[in-house]
Amino acid sequence: MTALLRSALYMPAINQRAMDKARDLPVDAVVFDLEDAVAPEKKAEARTQLVAQLAAGGYGPRQLVARCNALATPWGEADIRALAATPVTSLCLPKVESVEQLQQVSALLEELQRPDMALWAMIETPAGVADVEAIAGYGRLTALLMGTTDLAYELRLPVDPGRTGLQYALSRCVLAARLAGVVVLDGVYLDIKNEAGLRAVCEQGHALGFDGKTLIHPGQIAVTNAVFGPDAAAVEHARRLLDCWEQATVQGRGVAVLDGKLIETMHVDEARRLLDAAAHIDSIERG
């Protein structure tokens, strides 16, 4: 099963207090940020601080990801070498535009004896969207993340709460992720005090097929988890559906029907996925 990722919270690696707080947040993934959230003169300090933070642990079942600086920058290689010695499970790479960028990072990870470390690719430029199918299909890659702020800027789009100009890029990246069997996360919402706006953009992203959303503030977690996670009624229906299917199988019946509707294999697979998601949510909430 693909890991549940309703919410992935960017956490500045220079902010010790924020990183400590993330241990108790009901978020599916913590993305420790060495890139956008850290000024150039603070890069080395943030890297050292993050390595110590990861060594201290205490993040429970949350996925631990680090957004490093691009390999082409003065800090990228040092970031990757340092992070390879930590419990981070995935590296998030900014502004990915080609498979060659992923190959270069993979080669370094092989040298550092981290064949297990996955890659997340941020799609935040027109070139990234244009090559997203190849990027999503790269073997080490497990997630695509939309960088909608930078992408809207590069596309010269006007401010639009409905994100009309982004619809093609968003849908194309969702399709690429589904073809490759990887997770795809919608971009951040910058108006951190606008809960109604956040809910609207989460519901739009869910309708487009995104698995979840990247966040910039802990106050955005509850709404995001609610929109992208299963509700109690859906979980109960999934349990009933599996019970009905299993009874039909044991009794040798060729078909199973629940509430007057035929159950097909795809419904069974979806029910199992949903129940696995519910179990994961319970483990997050219990800490």
PEQUI-V944102 format. One record per residue. RES is the residue in one letter. SS is DSSP state (H for helix, E for strand, L for the rest). D_FIRST is the distance of its C-alpha to the first C-alpha in Angstrom with 1 decimal. Layout:
# PEQUI-V944102
RES|SS|D_FIRST ; RES|SS|D_FIRST
This chain:
# PEQUI-V944102
M|L|0.0 ; T|L|3.8 ; A|L|6.2 ; L|L|8.6 ; L|L|11.8 ; R|L|14.5 ; S|E|17.2 ; A|E|18.1 ; L|E|21.7 ; Y|E|24.0 ; M|E|26.3 ; P|E|29.5 ; A|L|29.8 ; I|L|33.5 ; N|L|33.2 ; Q|H|33.2 ; R|H|33.4 ; A|H|30.4 ; M|H|28.2 ; D|H|29.4 ; K|H|28.7 ; A|H|25.0 ; R|H|24.4 ; D|H|24.9 ; L|L|23.4 ; P|L|20.6 ; V|L|18.7 ; D|L|15.1 ; A|E|16.3 ; V|E|19.9 ; V|E|21.1 ; F|E|24.4 ; D|E|26.7 ; L|L|29.3 ; E|L|30.0 ; D|L|31.2 ; A|L|31.8 ; V|L|34.1 ; A|L|37.6 ; P|H|38.6 ; E|H|41.1 ; K|H|38.4 ; K|H|35.7 ; A|H|36.7 ; E|H|37.1 ; A|H|33.7 ; R|H|32.1 ; T|H|34.0 ; Q|H|33.1 ; L|H|29.4 ; V|H|29.4 ; A|H|31.3 ; Q|H|29.0 ; L|H|25.9 ; A|H|27.9 ; A|H|28.8 ; G|L|25.2 ; G|L|24.5 ; Y|L|21.5 ; G|L|19.4 ; P|L|15.6 ; R|L|16.1 ; Q|E|14.8 ; L|E|18.1 ; V|E|18.9 ; A|E|22.4 ; R|E|23.9 ; C|E|26.6 ; N|L|29.6 ; A|L|29.6 ; L|L|30.7 ; A|L|33.8 ; T|L|35.0 ; P|L|37.2 ; W|L|34.4 ; G|H|31.3 ; E|H|31.8 ; A|H|32.9 ; D|H|29.9 ; I|H|27.5 ; R|H|29.7 ; A|H|29.7 ; L|H|26.0 ; A|L|25.2 ; A|L|26.9 ; T|L|24.8 ; P|L|21.5 ; V|L|20.0 ; T|L|16.6 ; S|E|17.0 ; L|E|20.2 ; C|E|20.7 ; L|E|23.3 ; P|L|25.8 ; K|L|27.3 ; V|L|25.4 ; E|L|27.4 ; S|L|26.8 ; V|H|24.8 ; E|H|27.8 ; Q|H|27.1 ; L|H|23.6 ; Q|H|25.3 ; Q|H|27.9 ; V|H|25.6 ; S|H|23.6 ; A|H|27.0 ; L|H|27.9 ; L|H|24.8 ; E|H|25.4 ; E|H|29.0 ; L|L|27.9 ; Q|L|25.7 ; R|L|22.4 ; P|L|20.3 ; D|L|17.2 ; M|L|17.8 ; A|E|15.7 ; L|E|17.5 ; W|E|17.3 ; A|E|19.9 ; M|E|22.2 ; I|E|23.6 ; E|L|26.9 ; T|L|29.6 ; P|H|30.6 ; A|H|30.2 ; G|H|26.6 ; V|H|26.0 ; A|H|28.1 ; D|L|25.9 ; V|H|22.5 ; E|H|21.1 ; A|H|22.1 ; I|H|20.8 ; A|H|17.3 ; G|L|17.3 ; Y|L|18.4 ; G|L|16.5 ; R|L|16.3 ; L|E|15.3 ; T|E|12.0 ; A|E|13.6 ; L|E|16.7 ; L|E|19.0 ; M|E|22.0 ; G|L|25.3 ; T|H|27.1 ; T|H|30.2 ; D|H|31.1 ; L|H|30.1 ; A|H|32.3 ; Y|H|35.1 ; E|H|34.9 ; L|L|34.9 ; R|L|37.9 ; L|L|36.6 ; P|L|38.6 ; V|L|37.2 ; D|L|35.4 ; P|L|33.3 ; G|L|31.9 ; R|L|30.8 ; T|H|32.3 ; G|H|32.8 ; L|H|29.1 ; Q|H|27.7 ; Y|H|27.7 ; A|H|26.0 ; L|H|23.3 ; S|H|22.5 ; R|H|22.7 ; C|H|20.2 ; V|H|17.7 ; L|H|18.4 ; A|H|18.1 ; A|H|14.6 ; R|H|13.5 ; L|H|15.3 ; A|H|13.8 ; G|L|10.1 ; V|L|10.5 ; V|E|10.9 ; V|E|14.4 ; L|E|16.6 ; D|E|20.1 ; G|L|23.1 ; V|L|25.2 ; Y|L|27.8 ; L|L|31.0 ; D|L|33.1 ; I|L|31.8 ; K|L|34.3 ; N|L|33.6 ; E|H|31.1 ; A|H|31.8 ; G|H|31.3 ; L|H|27.9 ; R|H|26.8 ; A|H|28.1 ; V|H|26.3 ; C|H|22.9 ; E|H|23.5 ; Q|H|24.4 ; G|H|21.3 ; H|H|19.1 ; A|H|21.2 ; L|H|20.8 ; G|L|17.0 ; F|L|16.1 ; D|L|13.1 ; G|E|15.6 ; K|E|18.8 ; T|E|20.5 ; L|E|23.4 ; I|L|26.7 ; H|L|27.9 ; P|H|26.6 ; G|H|28.4 ; Q|H|25.9 ; I|H|22.9 ; A|H|23.7 ; V|H|24.2 ; T|H|21.1 ; N|H|18.8 ; A|H|20.7 ; V|H|20.3 ; F|H|16.6 ; G|L|15.5 ; P|L|15.8 ; D|L|19.3 ; A|H|20.7 ; A|H|21.8 ; A|H|18.4 ; V|H|16.9 ; E|H|19.9 ; H|H|19.7 ; A|H|16.2 ; R|H|17.5 ; R|H|20.6 ; L|H|18.8 ; L|H|16.9 ; D|H|20.2 ; C|H|22.1 ; W|H|19.9 ; E|H|20.1 ; Q|H|23.8 ; A|H|24.4 ; T|H|22.7 ; V|H|24.8 ; Q|L|27.9 ; G|L|27.4 ; R|L|27.5 ; G|L|26.4 ; V|L|25.4 ; A|L|24.0 ; V|E|25.4 ; L|E|24.6 ; D|L|27.2 ; G|L|28.8 ; K|E|25.7 ; L|E|24.2 ; I|L|20.7 ; E|L|18.9 ; T|H|15.7 ; M|H|14.1 ; H|H|15.1 ; V|H|13.5 ; D|H|10.1 ; E|H|10.6 ; A|H|12.1 ; R|H|9.4 ; R|H|7.1 ; L|H|10.4 ; L|H|11.2 ; D|H|8.3 ; A|H|9.5 ; A|H|13.0 ; A|H|12.6 ; H|H|11.6 ; I|H|14.5 ; D|H|16.8 ; S|H|16.3 ; I|H|17.2 ; E|H|20.1 ; R|L|21.4 ; G|L|21.4
